[in-house]
Amino acid sequence: MMDGPRSDVGRWGGNPLQPPTTPSPEPEPEPDRRFRRGGGGRSFWARCCGCCSCRNVADDDWGPEPSDSRGRGSSSGTRRPGSRGSDSRQPVSRGSGVNAAGDGTIREGMLVVTGVDLLSSRSDQNRQEHHTDEYEYDELIVRRGQPFRMLLLLSRTYESSDRITLELLIGNNPEVGKGTHVIIPVGKGGSGGWKAQVTKASGQTLNLRVHTSPNAIIGKFQFTVRTQSDAGEFQLPFDPRNEIYILFNPWCPEDIVYVDHEDWRQEYVLNESGRIYYGTEAQIGERTWNYGQFDHGVLDACLYILDRRGMPYGGRGDPVSVSRVISAMVNSLDDNGVLIGNWSGDYSRGTNPSAWVGSVEILLSYLRTGYSVPYGQCWVFAGVTTTVLRCLGLATRTVTNFNSAHDTDTSLTMDIYFDENMKPLEHLNHDSVWNFHVWNDCWMKRPDLPSGFDGWQVVDATPQETSSGIFCCGPCSVESIKNGLVYMKYDTPFIFAEVNSDKVYWQRQDDGSFKIVYVEEKAIGTLIVTKAIGSNMREDITYLYKHPEGSDAERKAVETAAAHGSKPNVYANRGSAEDVAMQVEAQDAVMGQDLMVSVMLTNHSSSRRTVKLHLYLSVTFYTGVTGTIFKETKKEVELAPGASDRVTMPVAYKEYRPHLVDQGSMLLNVSGHVKESGQVLAKQHTFRLRTPDLSLTLLGAAVVGQECEVQIVFKNPLPVTLTNVVFRLEGSGLQRPKILNVGDIGGNETVTLRQTFVPVRPGPRQLIASLDSPQLSQVHGVIQVDVAPAPGDRGFFSDTGGDSHLGETIPMASRGGA
């Protein structure tokens, strides 16, 4: 299992950069995965969730596995994209047939339910009060723990002797004891917070107020009504138009996902777009991501993910279990999940991860085909995870950790090994430091942990290391990470090392043993950020994950965590005189231009110092995996007491161009020693080459249901031709994912495109675009579009105007030279 994933060149430390091989798409899902037996074939729940590991094989309360050749199928009645339409259902559904108890005949005097109105339209009170009015669905969508209203149309006047029972069912084999079959007697109160009351009886219409449990299972429920009168019993037939979606409720104090800040809920649950940060701590880049959690089909895709994993329906009311399943299923390893990871640099059989502009296209493709989507890297996994968890009702945000460690031996330190001459021993350097790594925080209480660990929980869907034998990570309390409590579940040791471990430099001695020669205590987790609430500003949340660097509390957390790692005595043998300081500097580098790097040395001692310095420059993937060294400089520097000197290394575009890999980052390795004191100098500095932005301009006002035009302008920063250029365009409420093939763009050429779209929802929206080619990626742009309501404030849904357009060839409106 591990040979395949770890062969990915740009992903794992210790792998040399070689000509890439194209990862293959995931194979077809196995038809009977959930019944496999044997070591590697144990169910997800037996390996991942202790509370479910004793599940009886005969227990049928499992989500259905894929049943057809593409691995699709859902007992919850999942509708595919395209089934929506404003005319596809009437506001009141009336069954043409009935199913009476006994002989099936309708006797005089029976209380027959002739129709149900769930008041499910986006403009109705239910959807407005439950904050689900943005979902592009006609069905009723409610949040648990909060009442909703419905109307029953009856064959006669409701009498006090009549008994009415509402029933909700989910799964293949609904059972009352598991919460998959909910029975709610009207007017008598139910169990576990379920109840229904008559609020008004007028003629043959009955108004009901239904209360759902704050611990209810989330998902799509079938709904029926039973009546009992002196004349007999009646049951309303199941009708797909009466299905009800129930979601987590961060507005409900009794729900363990409750968030006590309205601005947080607006940002972390309802905001359909956000910013994802990348690059390096000194050169932070940002891109807008279309989460699109309310787009039609996305909610079905999220529930389909739980079905594909075979998650027990009875466990779907627990956000800890749900978020853990999502962390496993957003990546494709183990379970044919949503996204195939690819760090090789060759994306010819799929989509470059940098080209995605949102989650909608990815999730709808997975729902439509049942196949894993190629390809993703950490920010794509995190963006999709944010979409899924927000769609299901969990307050979630996308988080970037700069200088993120990947600890492979559970030492809780980043270990770098050198020979006697301080040349890296690459065959021993399995740990790596990612320039940045993106994961998720989601908000919930943790009843499975001691008190004090509620709040933000880390969930990471990027497949890095296995957890209980599968590729998933979290949920892990941020508070436990901050204090180094690595024995707390789930996966705290790995996440702690990502943000708060030390980089330890080991030098081989003459007898073959290794000695610590330098410890960088501020090299890992140097900055942790997320999008700020209510704005596009960047928020520093490092303080939530770490005590202040160098403080007693921070040192205690690191050493407490290390004591539980594989090298508990790592800090026992360290220390040497350090009176020469070194600082690496790199100018703002732009793709296609020359650049300059330099190292500043300062002698803080009262004696002269002689420093022998080596500078090595190579290209690097953002995961810290490096290519071959293409330029180096060696210099001996004499420093008078208190003096400083700078060593520089100019680098021309023609020197680095042949060596560029994905993301266009450079790694400067600096090593050396001080002749007089024996002090060892070691530093790794990463910097990125900036890429241009796309310029988007709105040409005219945007109104729901009316065609609008946007102009996209791009200038090629390279003196070489960009081939097979592809643009992507997407925006929730504006434009379904659209792919534009524009051919080649000459060196230093400027191109202009114009595209039309038809907004389907009013309000402030984000229209996001990206450009990708084999020669240049990580190019994107965004524009805010303020959409006015349609005349008469009517809703607008289109089955054609907002659909995806894949592979459309677009001529350029104009071209210009440099």
C-alpha positions in Angstrom: 0.0 0.0 0.0 2.7 2.5 0.9 4.9 1.9 -2.1 2.5 3.5 -4.4 1.7 6.7 -2.5 5.3 7.3 -1.4 6.6 6.9 -5.0 5.1 10.3 -5.8 8.2 12.4 -6.5 7.0 15.9 -5.4 5.3 14.7 -2.3 7.6 12.6 0.0 11.0 13.5 1.4 13.9 11.3 0.5 12.7 10.8 -3.1 15.1 12.2 -5.8 13.5 14.4 -8.5 13.1 12.2 -11.6 11.2 12.3 -14.8 7.6 12.1 -13.6 5.2 9.3 -14.3 1.5 10.1 -14.6 -0.6 8.8 -11.8 -3.5 6.7 -13.0 -7.1 7.5 -12.1 -8.6 5.5 -9.4 -9.8 2.0 -10.4 -13.5 1.2 -10.3 -14.8 0.9 -6.8 -15.0 -2.7 -5.6 -18.7 -3.8 -5.6 -18.5 -5.5 -2.1 -15.9 -3.6 -0.2 -17.8 -3.5 3.1 -17.9 -7.2 3.4 -14.2 -7.8 2.9 -12.5 -9.7 5.7 -8.9 -10.1 6.8 -6.2 -7.7 8.0 -6.2 -5.0 5.3 -9.8 -5.6 4.5 -11.3 -4.7 7.9 -14.0 -2.1 7.6 -13.2 1.6 8.0 -15.1 1.7 11.3 -13.2 -1.3 12.8 -10.0 0.5 12.0 -10.9 4.1 12.6 -13.7 4.4 15.2 -13.4 2.4 18.4 -17.1 2.8 19.2 -18.0 1.1 16.0 -15.4 -1.5 15.9 -17.6 -4.1 17.6 -20.3 -3.8 15.0 -22.0 -7.1 14.1 -21.6 -8.2 10.5 -25.3 -8.9 10.3 -26.1 -5.3 11.2 -27.8 -3.8 8.2 -27.7 -0.2 9.3 -25.0 0.8 6.8 -25.0 3.2 4.0 -25.3 1.5 0.6 -22.1 0.7 -1.3 -22.0 1.6 -5.0 -24.2 -0.8 -6.9 -23.7 -0.1 -10.6 -20.7 -0.1 -12.8 -19.7 3.4 -11.8 -20.0 2.8 -8.1 -23.1 4.9 -7.6 -26.3 4.4 -5.6 -27.9 5.7 -2.6 -30.9 4.5 -0.7 -31.6 8.1 0.4 -32.9 8.8 -3.0 -30.0 11.0 -4.1 -31.0 13.1 -7.1 -28.4 13.8 -9.8 -27.6 17.3 -11.0 -30.1 18.4 -13.6 -33.2 17.0 -11.8 -33.9 20.5 -10.4 -36.4 22.9 -11.9 -38.9 25.5 -10.6 -41.7 23.7 -12.4 -40.6 20.2 -11.3 -42.9 20.1 -8.3 -46.1 21.7 -7.0 -46.1 23.5 -3.7 -48.6 20.9 -2.4 -48.0 17.3 -3.2 -51.1 15.1 -3.5 -50.9 11.4 -3.6 -53.1 9.8 -6.3 -53.2 6.6 -4.4 -53.4 5.7 -0.7 -52.2 2.8 1.3 -54.8 1.9 4.0 -54.3 -0.6 6.7 -55.9 -4.0 6.5 -57.6 -4.7 3.1 -56.4 -1.5 1.5 -59.8 0.1 1.0 -60.8 3.6 2.1 -63.8 3.4 4.4 -66.1 6.2 5.0 -65.1 8.3 8.0 -61.4 7.5 7.7 -59.0 10.5 8.1 -57.2 10.5 4.8 -54.3 12.8 4.1 -54.9 14.1 0.6 -51.8 16.3 0.4 -48.8 17.7 2.2 -47.3 21.1 1.9 -43.9 21.2 3.6 -43.5 25.0 2.9 -40.2 24.2 1.4 -39.7 27.0 -1.2 -36.7 29.3 -0.6 -39.0 32.2 0.1 -41.0 30.3 2.7 -40.6 30.8 6.4 -39.1 27.4 7.0 -36.1 27.9 4.7 -35.6 31.5 5.9 -35.6 30.7 9.6 -33.4 27.7 9.2 -30.8 29.7 7.1 -31.2 27.2 4.2 -32.8 29.6 1.7 -29.6 29.8 -0.4 -29.6 26.0 -1.2 -30.6 25.6 -4.8 -33.1 22.9 -4.0 -36.9 22.6 -4.0 -37.1 20.1 -1.1 -37.4 21.1 2.5 -34.0 21.6 4.1 -34.0 22.2 7.9 -31.4 22.3 10.7 -31.9 20.0 13.7 -33.1 21.2 17.1 -35.2 23.9 15.5 -39.0 23.7 14.7 -40.5 24.0 11.2 -44.0 24.2 9.9 -46.1 22.1 7.5 -49.7 21.9 6.3 -51.7 18.7 6.0 -54.7 18.6 3.7 -57.3 16.1 4.9 -60.4 14.4 3.5 -62.5 15.8 6.3 -62.4 18.1 9.4 -59.9 17.1 12.0 -61.5 15.8 15.2 -60.1 15.5 18.7 -60.5 11.8 18.7 -58.3 11.4 15.6 -54.7 10.4 16.0 -52.0 11.6 13.6 -48.4 10.3 13.6 -45.5 11.7 11.5 -42.7 9.4 10.5 -39.2 10.0 9.2 -37.1 7.2 7.9 -33.5 7.0 6.6 -31.3 4.1 5.5 -31.8 0.6 4.2 -33.3 -0.9 7.4 -34.7 1.9 9.6 -34.9 1.2 13.3 -36.4 3.3 16.1 -33.6 2.4 18.5 -30.9 3.7 16.1 -32.7 7.0 15.3 -33.2 6.0 11.7 -36.9 5.6 12.1 -38.5 8.6 13.9 -42.1 8.4 15.1 -43.7 11.7 16.2 -47.3 11.5 17.6 -48.9 14.8 16.9 -49.9 16.6 20.1 -48.4 14.0 22.5 -44.7 14.8 22.4 -42.1 12.4 21.2 -38.8 11.1 22.5 -35.3 12.7 22.3 -36.6 16.2 21.5 -39.0 15.2 18.7 -42.5 16.5 18.9 -45.3 17.9 16.7 -48.2 20.2 17.7 -51.3 21.5 16.0 -51.1 25.2 15.7 -54.3 25.7 13.6 -57.1 23.6 12.3 -59.2 25.3 9.6 -61.7 23.2 7.7 -59.8 20.3 6.1 -56.3 22.0 6.6 -54.1 21.3 9.6 -51.2 23.5 10.5 -48.4 21.7 12.3 -45.3 22.8 14.1 -42.6 20.1 14.2 -39.7 20.0 16.5 -36.6 18.0 15.6 -34.1 16.6 18.0 -30.8 18.5 18.4 -29.1 15.1 18.2 -30.9 14.0 15.1 -29.1 12.1 12.4 -28.2 14.3 9.4 -29.2 13.3 5.9 -32.2 12.9 3.6 -35.3 11.4 5.2 -38.4 9.9 3.7 -41.5 11.3 5.2 -45.0 9.8 5.7 -48.1 10.4 7.8 -50.2 7.8 9.6 -53.7 8.5 10.8 -56.0 6.5 13.1 -59.7 7.1 13.6 -62.7 5.0 14.5 -63.1 4.1 10.8 -59.6 2.7 10.5 -55.9 3.5 9.8 -54.4 5.3 6.9 -50.8 5.8 5.7 -49.7 8.4 3.2 -47.6 6.9 0.4 -43.9 7.9 0.3 -43.4 10.7 -2.2 -39.8 11.8 -3.3 -41.1 15.4 -3.3 -41.8 15.1 0.4 -38.2 14.1 1.3 -36.7 16.3 4.1 -33.0 17.1 4.5 -31.9 17.5 8.1 -28.5 19.2 8.8 -26.3 20.2 11.8 -27.4 23.4 13.4 -24.8 25.9 14.7 -27.7 28.2 15.6 -29.1 25.7 18.2 -27.6 25.9 21.7 -28.5 22.3 22.3 -26.6 21.1 19.2 -23.0 20.2 20.0 -21.9 22.2 16.9 -23.5 25.4 18.3 -21.5 28.6 17.6 -22.3 31.5 19.9 -21.4 34.3 17.4 -23.6 35.4 14.6 -20.7 36.9 12.6 -18.9 33.5 12.9 -21.9 31.7 11.6 -22.2 34.1 8.7 -18.6 33.5 7.8 -17.9 29.9 8.6 -21.3 28.4 7.6 -23.0 30.7 5.1 -20.1 32.3 3.2 -19.9 30.6 -0.2 -16.4 31.9 -1.0 -13.1 32.4 0.8 -9.4 33.1 0.6 -6.8 30.4 0.7 -3.2 31.4 1.4 0.0 29.8 -0.1 3.6 30.6 -0.8 6.1 31.3 2.0 5.9 33.2 5.2 7.8 36.1 3.7 5.9 36.0 0.3 2.3 35.1 1.1 0.1 34.5 -1.9 -3.7 34.3 -1.8 -6.4 33.0 -4.0 -10.2 33.1 -3.9 -11.9 29.8 -3.6 -15.5 29.1 -4.6 -16.9 26.8 -1.9 -20.3 26.7 -3.5 -21.9 24.7 -0.7 -25.4 25.9 -1.8 -25.1 25.0 -5.5 -27.6 22.5 -6.7 -26.2 18.9 -6.4 -23.5 19.7 -3.8 -25.7 18.6 -0.8 -26.4 15.4 -2.6 -22.7 14.9 -3.3 -21.9 15.4 0.4 -24.4 12.8 1.5 -23.2 10.5 -1.3 -19.7 10.7 0.2 -21.0 9.3 3.5 -22.8 6.6 1.6 -19.7 5.6 -0.3 -17.7 5.2 2.9 -20.5 2.9 4.3 -20.9 5.1 7.3 -23.5 3.7 9.7 -26.6 5.9 9.6 -26.9 5.7 13.3 -23.5 7.5 13.6 -24.4 10.4 11.3 -25.6 12.6 14.1 -22.1 12.8 15.6 -20.0 15.6 14.1 -16.8 14.0 15.4 -17.5 10.8 13.4 -18.8 12.7 10.4 -15.8 15.0 10.2 -13.4 12.1 10.5 -15.1 10.2 7.7 -15.0 13.3 5.5 -11.2 13.7 6.2 -10.8 10.1 4.9 -13.2 10.4 1.9 -12.1 13.7 0.4 -8.8 11.9 -0.6 -9.0 8.8 -2.8 -6.5 6.5 -1.0 -8.1 3.5 0.8 -11.6 4.2 -0.3 -11.9 5.6 -3.8 -12.8 9.0 -2.3 -13.3 12.3 -4.0 -9.8 13.5 -5.1 -6.7 11.8 -6.4 -3.6 13.4 -4.9 -0.7 14.2 -7.3 2.5 16.0 -6.5 4.6 14.7 -9.5 4.2 17.8 -11.7 2.6 15.8 -14.5 -1.1 16.4 -14.7 -1.7 15.4 -18.3 -4.4 12.9 -17.3 -6.3 15.3 -15.2 -6.4 18.8 -13.9 -3.5 20.7 -12.5 -4.4 21.3 -8.8 -3.5 25.0 -9.3 -6.2 25.3 -12.0 -9.2 24.6 -9.8 -11.1 27.7 -8.7 -13.6 26.0 -6.5 -15.2 22.8 -5.1 -18.4 22.5 -7.2 -16.9 21.0 -10.3 -15.0 18.4 -8.3 -18.0 17.3 -6.1 -20.5 17.2 -9.0 -18.1 15.1 -11.1 -17.7 12.7 -8.2 -21.5 12.5 -7.7 -22.1 12.1 -11.4 -19.5 9.4 -12.3 -18.6 7.8 -9.0 -14.9 8.0 -9.9 -12.2 9.9 -8.0 -11.3 13.2 -9.6 -7.8 13.9 -10.8 -6.0 15.9 -9.2 -5.6 17.6 -5.9 -3.0 19.0 -3.5 -3.4 20.3 0.0 -5.3 23.5 -0.7 -7.7 21.6 -3.0 -8.4 18.9 -0.4 -9.0 21.6 2.2 -11.2 23.7 -0.1 -13.4 20.7 -0.8 -13.5 19.8 2.9 -14.7 23.3 3.8 -17.4 23.0 1.2 -18.6 19.6 2.5 -18.6 20.5 6.2 -20.3 23.9 5.7 -22.9 22.2 3.5 -23.7 19.7 6.2 -23.9 22.5 8.8 -20.5 22.6 10.6 -18.8 25.9 11.1 -15.5 25.4 9.1 -12.6 27.4 7.9 -9.6 26.9 5.7 -6.3 27.3 7.5 -2.7 27.7 6.2 0.4 26.8 8.2 3.6 28.2 6.9 6.8 26.0 7.3 4.7 23.0 8.1 6.7 20.0 9.2 6.0 16.4 8.1 7.4 14.2 10.8 7.8 10.6 9.6 9.2 8.8 12.6 7.0 10.2 15.5 10.0 11.9 17.1 8.1 15.2 17.2 11.2 16.9 15.8 12.3 17.6 12.2 15.6 15.8 11.9 18.1 16.8 9.2 21.3 14.6 8.9 24.7 15.7 7.7 28.1 14.0 7.2 31.3 15.1 8.9 31.7 17.9 6.3 28.0 19.2 6.7 26.9 17.7 3.4 23.3 16.6 3.6 22.7 12.8 3.9 19.6 12.7 1.7 19.1 9.0 2.3 18.5 9.7 6.0 16.4 12.9 5.5 12.9 11.5 5.4 11.3 14.3 7.3 10.4 17.4 5.2 9.2 20.9 5.8 6.4 22.0 3.5 6.6 25.7 2.5 2.9 25.8 3.4 0.2 23.2 4.2 -3.5 23.8 4.2 -6.0 22.1 6.4 -9.4 22.9 8.1 -10.7 23.9 11.5 -14.2 23.0 12.4 -16.1 24.0 15.5 -17.8 21.5 17.9 -17.9 20.2 21.4 -15.9 17.1 22.2 -17.9 14.9 24.6 -15.4 12.1 23.9 -12.6 14.1 25.5 -12.1 15.6 29.0 -13.4 19.1 29.6 -11.5 22.0 28.1 -11.1 20.7 24.6 -14.2 22.0 22.9 -14.0 24.6 20.1 -11.8 24.5 17.0 -10.8 21.0 15.9 -8.3 20.3 13.1 -9.4 18.1 10.2 -6.9 17.4 7.5 -8.0 15.5 4.3 -4.6 15.6 2.6 -3.2 12.0 2.7 0.2 12.2 4.5 0.4 9.5 7.1 -2.1 6.8 8.1 -4.3 7.0 11.2 -5.5 3.7 12.5 -4.4 2.2 9.2 -6.2 4.7 6.9 -5.4 8.0 5.4 -7.4 10.4 7.5 -6.5 13.0 10.2 -8.6 14.5 13.0 -10.7 15.9 14.4 -8.0 17.1 16.8 -8.5 19.7 19.5 -6.5 22.9 18.8 -6.2 23.3 22.6 -4.4 19.9 22.9 -2.0 20.9 20.1 -1.2 24.2 21.8 -0.3 22.4 25.1 1.6 19.4 23.6 -1.0 16.9 24.9 -0.2 14.5 22.1 -2.0 11.6 23.8 -5.4 13.2 23.0 -7.3 11.8 20.0 -7.2 12.1 17.1 -3.7 12.4 15.5 -2.4 15.0 17.9 1.3 14.0 17.6 1.4 14.4 13.9 -0.4 17.8 13.9 1.6 19.1 16.8 4.8 18.3 14.9 3.4 20.2 11.9 3.1 23.5 13.9 5.4 23.4 16.9 8.3 21.0 16.5 11.9 22.1 16.3 14.3 21.6 13.3 17.2 19.5 14.6 20.5 19.4 12.7 22.5 16.2 13.3 26.2 15.8 12.3 27.9 12.4 11.9 30.9 11.9 14.1 34.1 10.1 13.4 32.8 7.0 15.3 29.6 6.9 13.2 27.4 8.3 15.9 25.4 11.5 15.4 25.5 14.6 17.5 23.1 17.6 17.5 25.0 20.6 16.2 22.2 23.1 15.8 18.5 23.4 16.8 16.2 25.9 15.0 13.5 26.6 17.5 11.5 29.0 15.4 11.6 27.3 12.0 8.3 25.3 12.1 4.8 26.6 12.2 6.1 30.2 11.9 2.7 31.6 10.8 -0.8 30.1 10.8 -3.5 32.2 9.0 -7.1 32.1 7.8 -9.5 34.5 6.1 -10.8 37.1 8.6 -14.5 37.3 9.5 -16.5 39.6 7.3 -13.6 40.8 5.1 -10.9 39.5 2.7 -8.2 40.4 5.1 -5.8 37.8 6.5 -6.1 36.8 10.2 -3.1 35.5 12.2 -4.3 32.6 14.4 -0.9 31.3 15.4 -1.7 32.1 19.0 -4.5 29.6 19.0 -2.1 26.8 18.1 1.0 27.9 19.9 2.2 29.7 23.0 4.5 32.7 22.1 7.8 31.4 20.6 10.5 31.1 23.2 8.2 31.5 26.1 8.3 29.0 29.0 4.9 27.7 28.1 6.0 27.1 24.5 9.2 25.3 25.5 7.3 23.2 28.0 4.7 22.2 25.3 7.5 21.2 22.9 9.4 19.2 25.4 6.3 17.6 26.9 5.3 16.4 23.4 8.8 15.2 22.6 8.9 13.1 25.8 6.0 11.1 24.3 7.7 10.7 20.9 10.2 8.2 19.6 13.2 10.3 20.7 12.4 11.4 24.3 15.9 12.4 25.1 16.5 14.5 22.0 17.2 17.7 24.0 19.7 16.1 26.4 22.7 16.6 24.2 22.8 20.0 22.6 24.5 23.3 22.8 27.6 25.1 21.4 28.8 28.6 21.3 26.8 30.7 18.9 28.2 34.2 18.4 27.9 34.6 14.6 24.4 35.3 13.4 23.2 34.5 9.9 20.2 36.0 8.1 19.1 35.0 4.6 17.6 37.6 2.3 15.8 37.2 -1.0 14.4 40.1 -3.1 10.8 39.9 -4.4 11.2 37.5 -7.3 9.0 37.5 -10.3 8.5 34.6 -12.7 10.5 35.2 -15.9 12.9 37.7 -14.4 16.4 37.6 -12.9 16.7 37.5 -9.1 19.2 38.0 -6.3 19.8 36.1 -3.0 22.1 37.1 -0.2 23.2 36.0 3.2 24.1 38.5 6.0 26.6 37.5 8.6 27.1 39.3 11.8 29.9 38.8 14.4 28.5 39.4 17.9 31.7 38.3 19.7 34.7 40.5 20.8 37.1 38.5 18.6 37.7 38.1 14.9 35.8 35.3 13.2 36.4 33.4 10.0 33.3 31.9 8.4 33.4 29.3 5.6 30.1 29.5 3.8 28.4 27.3 1.2 25.3 28.4 -0.7 23.4 25.9 -2.8 20.3 26.8 -4.9 17.8 24.3 -6.2 14.1 24.3 -7.3 11.6 22.8 -4.9 8.1 21.6 -4.7 6.0 23.3 -2.0 6.2 20.0 -0.1 9.9 20.6 0.5 11.0 17.9 -2.0 13.9 19.4 -3.9 15.5 19.0 -7.4 19.1 19.0 -8.2 21.4 21.9 -7.2 21.8 24.1 -10.3 23.9 26.9 -8.8 26.3 27.2 -5.8 28.7 29.6 -4.3 31.5 29.0 -1.8 33.1 31.9 0.1 35.3 32.5 3.2 34.4 35.7 5.1 36.5 37.5 7.6 34.5 39.3 10.3 35.9 41.9 12.7 34.4 42.1 16.2 30.9 43.5 15.8 31.1 43.6 12.0 28.7 42.4 9.4 29.2 41.3 5.8 26.9 40.1 3.0 27.4 37.2 0.6 25.4 37.6 -2.6 24.4 35.2 -5.5 22.7 36.6 -8.6 20.5 34.2 -10.6 19.5 34.8 -14.2 16.1 33.6 -15.6 18.0 31.4 -18.2 19.7 29.6 -15.3 16.6 28.6 -13.4 14.1 28.2 -16.3 15.2 24.6 -17.3 14.8 23.4 -13.7 11.4 24.9 -12.8 8.9 22.5 -11.2 5.3 23.0 -10.1 4.6 26.2 -8.0 7.9 27.8 -9.1 9.7 27.8 -5.7 13.4 28.0 -4.9 15.3 26.5 -2.0 18.5 28.1 -0.7 20.6 25.8 1.5 23.2 27.6 3.5 25.8 25.7 5.5 29.2 26.4 7.0 31.2 26.7 10.2 33.1 29.3 12.2 36.8 28.4 12.2 37.7 29.8 15.6 34.8 28.5 17.7 33.6 25.5 15.7 30.1 27.0 15.5 28.0 25.3 12.9 25.8 27.5 10.6 22.8 25.9 8.9 19.8 27.5 7.3 17.1 26.6 4.7 15.3 29.4 3.0 12.5 29.1 0.5 11.1 31.8 -1.7 8.6 31.7 -4.5 8.5 33.3 -8.0 5.4 35.5 -8.2 3.0 34.9 -11.0 0.7 37.5 -12.6 -3.0 37.9 -11.8 -5.9 37.8 -14.1 -7.8 41.1 -14.5 -11.6 40.8 -14.4 -13.9 43.6 -15.3 -17.7 43.5 -15.3 -19.3 45.1 -18.4 -22.7 46.2 -17.2 -25.1 45.6 -14.3 -25.8 42.2 -13.0 -29.5 41.2 -12.5 -31.0 37.8 -11.6 -32.1 36.1 -14.8 -30.5 38.6 -17.2 -27.4 38.0 -19.2 -24.2 39.8 -18.0 -20.7 40.0 -19.5 -17.3 39.9 -17.9 -13.9 40.8 -19.5 -10.7 38.9 -18.6 -7.3 40.3 -19.4 -4.0 38.5 -19.1 -0.4 39.3 -20.0 2.1 36.5 -20.4 5.1 37.4 -18.2 7.4 34.9 -19.9 9.3 35.3 -23.2 8.1 31.9 -24.3 4.8 30.8 -25.8 2.2 29.3 -23.4 0.7 26.3 -25.1 -2.7 24.6 -24.6 -3.9 27.4 -22.3 -7.1 26.7 -20.3 -9.2 29.2 -18.4 -11.7 28.2 -15.7 -14.6 30.4 -14.6 -16.9 29.8 -11.7 -19.0 31.6 -9.1 -21.8 30.5 -6.9 -25.1 32.1 -7.9 -23.4 33.4 -11.0 -21.8 30.7 -13.2 -21.6 27.0 -13.0 -18.0 25.7 -13.5 -16.9 26.5 -17.1 -13.8 25.5 -18.9 -12.4 27.6 -21.8 -9.8 26.3 -24.2 -7.9 29.3 -25.7 -5.0 27.6 -27.5 -1.5 29.3 -27.4 -0.5 32.7 -26.0 2.8 34.1 -27.3 5.7 35.3 -25.3 4.9 38.6 -23.4 1.6 38.7 -25.3 -1.6 40.3 -23.8 -5.0 38.6 -24.5 -8.6 39.6 -23.7 -11.6 37.4 -23.4 -15.2 38.2 -22.9 -17.7 35.7 -21.4 -21.4 36.0 -20.6 -23.2 34.5 -17.6 -26.7 34.6 -16.1 -26.9 35.2 -12.4 -29.4 33.0 -10.6 -29.3 34.4 -7.0 -29.2 38.0 -5.8 -26.7 39.6 -3.4 -22.9 40.0 -3.4 -21.2 37.2 -5.3 -17.6 36.3 -6.3 -16.7 35.4 -9.9 -13.4 33.5 -10.0 -11.1 32.7 -12.9 -7.9 30.8 -13.3 -5.4 30.1 -16.1 -3.3 27.0 -16.6 -0.8 25.8 -19.1 2.2 23.5 -19.1 4.6 26.5 -18.9 2.7 28.6 -16.3 0.2 27.9 -13.6 -1.0 29.5 -10.3 -2.6 32.3 -12.2 -6.0 33.5 -11.0 -8.3 36.5 -10.5 -11.6 37.4 -8.9 -14.2 40.1 -9.1 -17.1 40.9 -6.8 -20.4 41.0 -8.5 -23.4 42.7 -6.8 -26.4 41.0 -8.2 -29.8 42.9 -8.2 -33.0 40.9 -7.7 -35.1 40.1 -10.7 -37.9 42.5 -11.5 -40.7 41.6 -9.2 -38.2 39.8 -6.9 -39.1 36.4 -8.3 -36.7 33.5 -7.9 -34.9 32.3 -10.9 -33.6 28.8 -11.7 -32.2 27.7 -15.0 -31.4 24.2 -16.1 -29.3 25.4 -19.0 -27.9 28.9 -18.4 -25.9 27.9 -15.4 -24.7 24.5 -16.5 -21.1 23.5 -16.8 -19.5 24.0 -20.2 -16.6 21.6 -20.5 -13.9 21.9 -23.1 -15.4 24.9 -25.0 -12.9 26.5 -27.4 -12.9 30.3 -27.1 -11.4 32.8 -29.6 -9.5 35.7 -28.1 -11.2 39.1 -28.4 -7.9 40.9 -28.9 -4.2 40.3 -28.6 -1.4 42.7 -27.9 2.4 42.8 -27.6 4.4 43.5 -24.6 
